[in-house]
Amino acid sequence: MLARIALALTLVVGAVTGAAAQEPDLIFKKSTVWRALTPDDKLAVYGIDDPLVEGVACHYTTPERGGISGTLGMAEEVSDISLACRQVGPVKFKQRFGQGDVVFSERRSLIFKRMQIVRGCDVKRNTLVYMVYSDRPIEGSPKNSTSTVPLMPWGAEVPPKCGDWLNR
């Protein structure tokens, strides 16, 4: 009985916190494993904008399981996620940030696993550094991907210094 209550609370909290997060834009999907009577396994490419840094966008590719468990949203997704971030316009910081702050987070299993994209600043090179990884409370995952965005002039605009926007 207690286990059912804990599961229900976990699902409700996950639904509430997930609803407040930014929704990624689906760019396209490509089938990787054909399944006869259920949806195929796919690779999906998504795009997001950095919510605190105007002018920076990231794209990530993630596997999505098909089959019955994937269709019902009960499959635990693997941690193989790739990431590419680029400057797509003049960079403007909306507020200060800390090293490793979460840019985007998404549930990757029914309860425990989350994919996270985090941001940092390489002050010496005036470069934003983004890393994607998946975590779970007990064992985590060493699989990750990193992308960098050197802050460059856009037109006549001089780029800001990311170090000026770091919480120290």
RAWO-V748102 format. One record per helix or strand. SS is the DSSP state (@ for helix, = for strand). FROM is the first residue (numbers start at 1). TO is the last residue. If there is no record, write none. Layout:
# RAWO-V748102
ss = (SS & SS)
from = (FROM & FROM)
to = (TO & TO)
This chain:
# RAWO-V748102
ss = (@ & = & = & = & @ & = & = & = & = & = & = & = & = & @ & =)
from = (2 & 25 & 41 & 53 & 67 & 81 & 97 & 101 & 114 & 127 & 144 & 154 & 157 & 162 & 166)
to = (20 & 33 & 49 & 64 & 71 & 93 & 97 & 107 & 122 & 135 & 150 & 154 & 157 & 165 & 166)
